[in-house]
Amino acid sequence: MNFINSVIIVFYLMGTATYLFFLFIQKKSWEKTGQYFLTAGFVIHTTALVYGFISSGHIPARNLHETLSVAGWAVVCAFLILQYWFNLKILGIYAAPLASLIMVVSFIVPKASVHDPEIFKSLWLFLHILFIFLGEASFALACGVGVLYLLQERSIKSKRRGFFFHRLPSLDLLDTIGYVCILAGFTLMTIGLITGFVYAKTIWGKFWSADPKEIWSIITWLLYAALLHGRLMIGWRGKRSAVMAIIGFAVILFTFLGVNFLLEGHHEAFTRW
Amino acid sequence: MLDIVLIGINHKTAPIELRECLAFSEEDMLNAFSVFKNNPVIMELMLFSTCNRVELLMTTPNPDKAIQTAKQYLSDSKQMALKQFENSLYIHQGDDAIRHIFRVASSLDSLIVGEPQILGQIKDAYRRATSQKTSGVILNRLLHKTFFIAKRVRHETGIGDHAVSISYAAIELAKKIFGSLEGKEILLIGAGEMAELAVENLIRNRSGDIFVANRTFENAMKLADKFKGQAIRFEEISSAIEQVDIIISSTGARDLIIHQDQVKKILRKRKNRPLFFIDIAVPRDIDPGINRLTNAYVYDIDDLKGVIEENIEDRKREAVKAERMIDEAVIKFRQWHENLDIVPTIIDLRKKLETIAQNEVKKTFKSLQHLSETDYQAIYRMTHAIINKILHDPTLFLKQNGYHGPNSASIDVTRKLFRLDEE
């Protein structure tokens, strides 16, 4: 598996490098190459995950190493779908390094699995993990799009366009994509939370156990719910929406990693080594 | 061999007053063509006259005499003493003339580098020359190469990218804010050439409804008619801003017309859908503080000028690439032009036939092993003799000069017929 993981990392890193060239040189061929690298890495990654799933009989997310790998996969998956829909090539400059970073960290952390594999054999857990990670990947991209929005807004407002003006798409497109990402992320996360509660019921006999991760997940969910509500009812768009997408993702990072290390709970074992 | 000569004035060498005097109307050009048609020193002629330049492009067997003739014609037909404009004239010959026309067509010599109209103007001039039959082999090829290189420069460099006029710069910005301008509604406050130009450009981008406000309602109605929009009273501006996306203001008012507090309230009402203010008026109509509100963007005339200056800098950088492409094209054209002479053509023709003969003889010898060395020599001599006989008449024909000077057209046909210019 180590070898496969290094191959995946190499592909993602090459994708990162080509997107970086694309940012500076703005030749279509660079962007295409970057896309090929990411897609190739993604195919290998998917195969590796499916293989892990078949050989062990459950979704490979038993420790931080495996969980991060799934997270990296979800980021690339969300990016490839998004850039296919919206033709937002330049986001690769964010998604490719993010996926590479996650994979490198995943590669470094210890791989020992300490868990009773029996509790992993559940369809609910599979759905819970899949939806939560795809949802969080969407939020991660919303954060990236938010950063691009702020950069572009700055270059228009400051009237000194500089490096980004011609390289980034219009504010309207960035705002729309950010909204789509959050809407998709919110939907996926909602399904992920529901399946998680059902799973908890089947394993521990109760839906809610006030585990810190659960509490923080609900906080995140409420935050994004507020963002969507504000957008639809009051018109929180543009800068405010972008800033909130960035804050929201920071909260997610805390929920994902911080809670595991700082606070105790029953998710701990999945994500701590 | 005919030389290529170009004589002219442009915005860099002559002020507008002088360019006006030397400019050619349609009628003047026809007159010039008929005068030069039977001139013994000017074989081919093309004329172009735009607001920034007047140029005569000629081919001639005698450059000095041709230049003298052209100058004299300008002086006579424009009724100006040669002294009055001689210092403003530039004269290019050979490579320089080729480079000059390539640069002009690629818009490197334009007042605004990269502006696209010049290519169309040169195409018109060329069409006029062909219809008067004053263009020949050399100018035909030169102009086709010119159009080719101009298109290449436009496609492969960023010379035409980025707006360099106020109204285009405004559109470019609007596109970066709104993405597509389709269906975006516009409010025009006041009137003025630049503002109206911007509105026209927006309409070309398929913008939506247009509202026109003016202190005098009647004027608003007139302008609204022109854009098929709707006239509104000055007091209605606030409620119109709730609806529109782009506001172009160009009034003669002394004070601000739209204030920050006002827009702040309006933005809330329109659920923060973005607003783009283009303030072309001096003194300004729109409170610059509005630019500090989120989802509202204000560009005044100086901001737009700043944008244009940046873009012009970008174009200048791209122009360096274009110069390189043009250098390549000049060298290629010169090679073709130099070959368009009797001696190189006859040499090339002979070489081609010799090569064919050599190859065929060698092939035949392979199956004639029994022949002696003297037999081989005899056969070689025979092939030489055949080639000489074949080339005798064509050579004489080519050496017969045309009306005055070498017969470029026949040479060109010969080169094409035998494919002497490998491309």
Contacts between the chains, C-beta under 8 A, distances in Angstrom:
chain1	res1	chain2	res2	distance
A	152	B	176	7.1
A	156	B	173	6.8
A	156	B	176	6.1
A	156	B	177	6.6
A	156	B	297	6.0
A	157	B	291	6.2
A	157	B	297	6.7
A	159	B	299	7.0
A	159	B	303	4.8
A	159	B	306	6.3
A	159	B	307	7.5
A	160	B	306	7.6
A	161	B	307	7.0
A	161	B	310	6.5
A	165	B	176	6.8
A	166	B	162	7.5
A	169	B	179	7.4
A	170	B	175	6.2
A	170	B	176	5.1
A	170	B	177	6.4
A	170	B	178	6.4
A	170	B	179	3.9
A	171	B	176	6.8
A	171	B	177	5.2
A	171	B	178	7.7
A	171	B	179	7.8
A	171	B	274	6.9
A	172	B	177	6.7
A	172	B	178	5.1
A	172	B	179	4.0
A	172	B	274	7.3
A	173	B	179	4.9
A	234	B	271	6.9
A	235	B	268	7.8
A	235	B	270	7.5
A	235	B	271	2.7
A	235	B	272	4.0
A	235	B	273	7.2
A	236	B	272	7.2
A	237	B	271	7.6
A	237	B	272	5.1
A	237	B	273	7.5
A	237	B	295	6.9
A	238	B	272	6.3
A	238	B	274	6.7
A	238	B	294	5.8
A	238	B	295	4.7
A	239	B	294	4.5
A	239	B	295	7.2
A	240	B	272	7.9
A	240	B	294	6.7
